[in-house]
Amino acid sequence: MPIRKISADDLKALLAEPKEYAFLDVREHGQYGEGHPFLSVNAPYSIIETCAPLLVPCFETLCILMDAGDGVADLVHARMVEMGYANLVVLNGGAPAWAEAGYTLFKGVNVISKSFGELVEHFCETPSISAEDLHEMQQHNMPVMILDGRSPKEFQKMSLPGAMSCPNAELAYRLPELLSDQNTPVVINCAGRTRSIIGAQSLRYLGLKNPVLALRNGTQGWRLSGFDLCHGEVPQALPVLSADAEQLANSRAEKLIAQFGLKKVTPVQLQTMLDNKLRTTFLFDVRTEEEYLKAHWAGARHAPGGQLVQATDEFLGTRQAQVVLSDDLGLRAAGTAIWLKGMGHDVFVLEADARKGDERGAEIKPSVTLTKEIPLRDVAQSILQGAQLFDASRGMAYRKAHIESAEWVNRANLTKVEDKKSPIIVIGQSTDLVYGVMQRLTELGAEDVAGCVGTPESWRDTGYQVIATPYTPTERECIDFLFFVHDRHDDNLEAARQYLAWELNLLSQLDEQERSVLKPLVASELESMCHEAGN
């Protein structure tokens, strides 16, 4: 299929049109994080076969591919055509051309969600509390409930003293079982700013009489104020709702749906939407993983509501798509829908109890199969006979542990094969990555390529010498890892300062078109109740 090209100016105009598109930055994650257009999502060439179907499930969607001006988008174009995508266009000149046209390349990840969080705080005047004031409350044994709105895994890495893990989408749902009085202040925290703001504002939208506050700058702000964090705390099990709490959740859901003008859809209507192959419909179950595994609506992907709002670019690759949210009583779906709608998505709440769904177990995701495999025990003999050994693992994983004779490679950096007849073995810790390198080597003319997926432990157990190379690949070579303030949660306080400054500066970088995407919803009656509750 011939490759259609589009200029940066024409693409900028296209992004403002009310039709479906997916703006895919096909560079590796580190490159993407160093600077990308506001409405782009990362779909790395290294794993395009498995990430594209999740981000862009409809093969008729217009997909704009952007690289670093190095031809990688053309390679992705060929792969996606083979996968069945029928409407592809490549940004002429890639990311450099976008910048040369005068458009911003945004540093970091989850930029839309984080920009939206800053706007919500400004628009809703979400009250916050400083680390110093919260610490003083604790020192004086003043009543306060601290709820950490991040994922349980993040909570376990580091948390505030006295905090309880309760991911953002669970806050309104579980709070009746956690808090019995109407006077105790409730503080929502995350690691930085976004989920603290969104979590606190979500509770304020319920019209609670309790003071609800966001912890300013989260755990990073706590450390920057000189206070210690807890590490390794096991998240407490979330409470099961009583019959009264379930009834309250249902009534609150209906109230939010009415006040924010949210759309509902029946299972029959949902099926009609899913059957339309010319329009994208995402179906997400926003409950906890435990609940999802027990039962969920057929075809639903698992996306905890708090994470879906925090990282929309990791779940939704298609703009202007239909997004249907599933849960049990409607409250978690409605609470999530408020924020997704505010970020410009066409959102629906599914009128069905996911607990009665027909499917069980983990989500079935796209997968690839290696065309030729070699047992790990046979790799050493092949090397002795002249085979070349490549390691397709992530760059930072290679730094930590790899077989001594293995050379690190990334699919995007492969441009030629020196000896096309000699055997090549590609090892790695991910089938997706090994597959991608094997495919590219074969495309370049290598005649004998085999793959072997394993772990450093399996390599050692089989007798291979496993070593670490802390500076190989170099930062410049390690294009699949974002080094920008990557150690802010490992007590690098300067990195934490840089990160918070970056977050606070996002809104000032938006142009008129980008800013118009973000529109926090208004519920006048409820908002007045929130302000009254805060007084």
Solvent accessible surface area in square Angstrom, and as a share of the most:
residue,aa,sasa,rsa
1,M,129,0.58
2,P,117,0.74
3,I,65,0.33
4,R,127,0.46
5,K,103,0.44
6,I,23,0.12
7,S,49,0.32
8,A,8,0.06
9,D,86,0.44
10,D,86,0.44
11,L,0,0.00
12,K,23,0.10
13,A,63,0.49
14,L,26,0.13
15,L,11,0.05
16,A,67,0.52
17,E,72,0.32
18,P,127,0.80
19,K,97,0.41
20,E,27,0.12
21,Y,2,0.01
22,A,0,0.00
23,F,1,0.00
24,L,0,0.00
25,D,0,0.00
26,V,0,0.00
27,R,24,0.09
28,E,0,0.00
29,H,73,0.33
30,G,5,0.05
31,Q,45,0.20
32,Y,5,0.02
33,G,0,0.00
34,E,89,0.40
35,G,5,0.05
36,H,1,0.01
37,P,1,0.00
38,F,3,0.01
39,L,9,0.04
40,S,3,0.02
41,V,9,0.05
42,N,25,0.13
43,A,0,0.00
44,P,13,0.08
45,Y,0,0.00
46,S,3,0.02
47,I,32,0.16
48,I,0,0.00
49,E,19,0.08
50,T,11,0.06
51,C,18,0.11
52,A,0,0.00
53,P,32,0.20
54,L,40,0.20
55,L,11,0.06
56,V,0,0.00
57,P,60,0.38
58,C,14,0.08
59,F,79,0.33
60,E,82,0.37
61,T,5,0.03
62,L,21,0.10
63,C,0,0.00
64,I,0,0.00
65,L,0,0.00
66,M,0,0.00
67,D,6,0.03
68,A,34,0.26
69,G,47,0.45
70,D,88,0.46
71,G,33,0.31
72,V,10,0.06
73,A,0,0.00
74,D,48,0.25
75,L,41,0.21
76,V,0,0.00
77,H,4,0.02
78,A,51,0.39
79,R,21,0.08
80,M,0,0.00
81,V,45,0.26
82,E,128,0.57
83,M,44,0.20
84,G,37,0.35
85,Y,3,0.01
86,A,54,0.42
87,N,48,0.24
88,L,2,0.01
89,V,8,0.05
90,V,4,0.02
91,L,1,0.01
92,N,87,0.45
93,G,38,0.36
94,G,0,0.00
95,A,3,0.02
96,P,58,0.37
97,A,22,0.17
98,W,2,0.01
99,A,46,0.36
100,E,148,0.66
101,A,42,0.33
102,G,65,0.63
103,Y,50,0.19
104,T,48,0.28
105,L,55,0.27
106,F,1,0.00
107,K,72,0.30
108,G,3,0.03
109,V,38,0.22
110,N,12,0.06
111,V,3,0.01
112,I,13,0.06
113,S,2,0.01
114,K,13,0.06
115,S,0,0.00
116,F,2,0.01
117,G,0,0.00
118,E,11,0.05
119,L,6,0.03
120,V,0,0.00
121,E,42,0.19
122,H,141,0.63
123,F,99,0.41
124,C,6,0.03
125,E,122,0.55
126,T,9,0.06
127,P,40,0.25
128,S,32,0.21
129,I,14,0.07
130,S,18,0.12
131,A,5,0.04
132,E,91,0.41
133,D,75,0.39
134,L,0,0.00
135,H,49,0.22
136,E,93,0.42
137,M,26,0.11
138,Q,45,0.20
139,Q,118,0.53
140,H,122,0.55
141,N,138,0.71
142,M,96,0.43
143,P,92,0.58
144,V,33,0.19
145,M,35,0.16
146,I,6,0.03
147,L,0,0.00
148,D,0,0.00
149,G,2,0.02
150,R,2,0.01
151,S,25,0.16
152,P,66,0.42
153,K,175,0.74
154,E,50,0.23
155,F,9,0.04
156,Q,75,0.33
157,K,100,0.42
158,M,5,0.02
159,S,1,0.00
160,L,2,0.01
161,P,46,0.29
162,G,74,0.71
163,A,17,0.13
164,M,50,0.22
165,S,3,0.02
166,C,0,0.00
167,P,20,0.13
168,N,12,0.06
169,A,19,0.15
170,E,4,0.02
171,L,0,0.00
172,A,15,0.11
173,Y,10,0.04
174,R,16,0.06
175,L,7,0.04
176,P,46,0.29
177,E,64,0.29
178,L,36,0.18
179,L,25,0.12
180,S,118,0.76
181,D,59,0.30
182,Q,106,0.47
183,N,122,0.62
184,T,19,0.11
185,P,25,0.15
186,V,0,0.00
187,V,0,0.00
188,I,0,0.00
189,N,0,0.00
190,C,4,0.02
191,A,8,0.07
192,G,6,0.06
193,R,16,0.06
194,T,3,0.02
195,R,18,0.07
196,S,1,0.00
197,I,4,0.02
198,I,5,0.03
199,G,0,0.00
200,A,0,0.00
201,Q,0,0.00
202,S,23,0.15
203,L,0,0.00
204,R,14,0.05
205,Y,5,0.02
206,L,21,0.10
207,G,17,0.16
208,L,21,0.10
209,K,137,0.58
210,N,8,0.04
211,P,50,0.31
212,V,7,0.04
213,L,36,0.18
214,A,3,0.02
215,L,1,0.00
216,R,102,0.37
217,N,36,0.18
218,G,0,0.00
219,T,1,0.01
220,Q,6,0.03
221,G,7,0.07
222,W,2,0.01
223,R,50,0.18
224,L,50,0.25
225,S,36,0.23
226,G,57,0.55
227,F,38,0.16
228,D,109,0.56
229,L,28,0.14
230,C,37,0.22
231,H,125,0.56
232,G,45,0.44
233,E,82,0.37
234,V,115,0.66
235,P,30,0.19
236,Q,116,0.51
237,A,99,0.77
238,L,41,0.20
239,P,36,0.23
240,V,131,0.75
241,L,17,0.08
242,S,54,0.35
243,A,86,0.67
244,D,113,0.59
245,A,7,0.05
246,E,51,0.23
247,Q,134,0.60
248,L,66,0.33
249,A,3,0.03
250,N,68,0.35
251,S,60,0.39
252,R,46,0.17
253,A,1,0.01
254,E,80,0.36
255,K,90,0.38
256,L,8,0.04
257,I,15,0.07
258,A,79,0.62
259,Q,41,0.18
260,F,11,0.04
261,G,47,0.45
262,L,14,0.07
263,K,94,0.40
264,K,82,0.35
265,V,5,0.03
266,T,49,0.29
267,P,45,0.28
268,V,118,0.68
269,Q,97,0.43
270,L,3,0.01
271,Q,96,0.43
272,T,94,0.54
273,M,26,0.11
274,L,56,0.28
275,D,86,0.45
276,N,70,0.36
277,K,146,0.62
278,L,138,0.69
279,R,78,0.28
280,T,2,0.01
281,T,17,0.10
282,F,7,0.03
283,L,9,0.04
284,F,0,0.00
285,D,0,0.00
286,V,1,0.00
287,R,2,0.01
288,T,28,0.16
289,E,109,0.49
290,E,116,0.52
291,E,35,0.15
292,Y,4,0.02
293,L,71,0.35
294,K,133,0.56
295,A,8,0.07
296,H,5,0.02
297,W,61,0.21
298,A,49,0.38
299,G,56,0.54
300,A,5,0.04
301,R,42,0.15
302,H,34,0.15
303,A,0,0.00
304,P,42,0.26
305,G,1,0.01
306,G,6,0.06
307,Q,50,0.22
308,L,0,0.00
309,V,8,0.05
310,Q,16,0.07
311,A,4,0.03
312,T,5,0.03
313,D,16,0.08
314,E,107,0.48
315,F,30,0.12
316,L,7,0.04
317,G,2,0.02
318,T,1,0.00
319,R,21,0.08
320,Q,58,0.26
321,A,1,0.01
322,Q,23,0.10
323,V,1,0.00
324,V,0,0.00
325,L,0,0.00
326,S,0,0.00
327,D,1,0.01
328,D,11,0.06
329,L,23,0.12
330,G,11,0.11
331,L,4,0.02
332,R,3,0.01
333,A,0,0.00
334,A,0,0.00
335,G,21,0.20
336,T,4,0.03
337,A,0,0.00
338,I,4,0.02
339,W,8,0.03
340,L,0,0.00
341,K,71,0.30
342,G,0,0.00
343,M,0,0.00
344,G,35,0.33
345,H,11,0.05
346,D,43,0.22
347,V,6,0.03
348,F,27,0.11
349,V,5,0.03
350,L,5,0.02
351,E,84,0.38
352,A,23,0.18
353,D,29,0.15
354,A,0,0.00
355,R,103,0.38
356,K,158,0.67
357,G,2,0.02
358,D,126,0.65
359,E,68,0.30
360,R,152,0.56
361,G,28,0.27
362,A,75,0.58
363,E,36,0.16
364,I,168,0.85
365,K,116,0.49
366,P,45,0.29
367,S,97,0.63
368,V,27,0.15
369,T,109,0.63
370,L,15,0.08
371,T,121,0.70
372,K,100,0.42
373,E,116,0.52
374,I,28,0.14
375,P,56,0.36
376,L,31,0.16
377,R,177,0.65
378,D,57,0.29
379,V,0,0.00
380,A,43,0.33
381,Q,96,0.43
382,S,25,0.16
383,I,48,0.25
384,L,147,0.73
385,Q,133,0.59
386,G,49,0.47
387,A,8,0.06
388,Q,83,0.37
389,L,8,0.04
390,F,16,0.07
391,D,0,0.00
392,A,4,0.03
393,S,3,0.02
394,R,91,0.33
395,G,0,0.00
396,M,45,0.20
397,A,28,0.21
398,Y,12,0.04
399,R,31,0.11
400,K,154,0.65
401,A,8,0.06
402,H,3,0.01
403,I,7,0.03
404,E,101,0.45
405,S,70,0.45
406,A,6,0.04
407,E,91,0.41
408,W,30,0.11
409,V,13,0.07
410,N,8,0.04
411,R,2,0.01
412,A,19,0.15
413,N,77,0.39
414,L,19,0.10
415,T,100,0.58
416,K,137,0.58
417,V,18,0.10
418,E,145,0.65
419,D,76,0.40
420,K,97,0.41
421,K,153,0.65
422,S,35,0.23
423,P,52,0.33
424,I,6,0.03
425,I,4,0.02
426,V,0,0.00
427,I,0,0.00
428,G,0,0.00
429,Q,67,0.30
430,S,34,0.22
431,T,52,0.30
432,D,44,0.23
433,L,13,0.06
434,V,0,0.00
435,Y,39,0.15
436,G,0,0.00
437,V,3,0.02
438,M,8,0.03
439,Q,32,0.14
440,R,23,0.09
441,L,2,0.01
442,T,80,0.46
443,E,80,0.36
444,L,32,0.16
445,G,28,0.27
446,A,6,0.05
447,E,116,0.52
448,D,47,0.24
449,V,13,0.07
450,A,6,0.05
451,G,0,0.00
452,C,8,0.05
453,V,60,0.34
454,G,13,0.13
455,T,63,0.37
456,P,17,0.10
457,E,106,0.47
458,S,38,0.25
459,W,0,0.00
460,R,122,0.45
461,D,125,0.65
462,T,58,0.34
463,G,65,0.63
464,Y,29,0.11
465,Q,113,0.50
466,V,21,0.12
467,I,52,0.27
468,A,60,0.46
469,T,33,0.19
470,P,85,0.53
471,Y,174,0.66
472,T,67,0.39
473,P,2,0.01
474,T,64,0.37
475,E,110,0.49
476,R,218,0.80
477,E,83,0.37
478,C,2,0.01
479,I,25,0.13
480,D,11,0.06
481,F,60,0.25
482,L,23,0.11
483,F,36,0.15
484,F,34,0.14
485,V,14,0.08
486,H,84,0.37
487,D,38,0.20
488,R,59,0.21
489,H,53,0.23
490,D,94,0.49
491,D,83,0.43
492,N,57,0.29
493,L,55,0.27
494,E,92,0.41
495,A,6,0.05
496,A,1,0.01
497,R,119,0.44
498,Q,87,0.39
499,Y,13,0.05
500,L,10,0.05
501,A,59,0.46
502,W,24,0.08
503,E,1,0.00
504,L,98,0.49
505,N,76,0.39
506,L,0,0.00
507,L,51,0.26
508,S,89,0.57
509,Q,56,0.25
510,L,23,0.11
511,D,56,0.29
512,E,152,0.68
513,Q,40,0.18
514,E,5,0.02
515,R,99,0.36
516,S,57,0.37
517,V,26,0.15
518,L,0,0.00
519,K,132,0.56
520,P,13,0.08
521,L,30,0.15
522,V,95,0.55
523,A,6,0.05
524,S,85,0.55
525,E,108,0.48
526,L,2,0.01
527,E,32,0.14
528,S,55,0.36
529,M,58,0.26
530,C,1,0.00
531,H,69,0.31
532,E,120,0.54
533,A,23,0.18
534,G,49,0.47
535,N,160,0.82
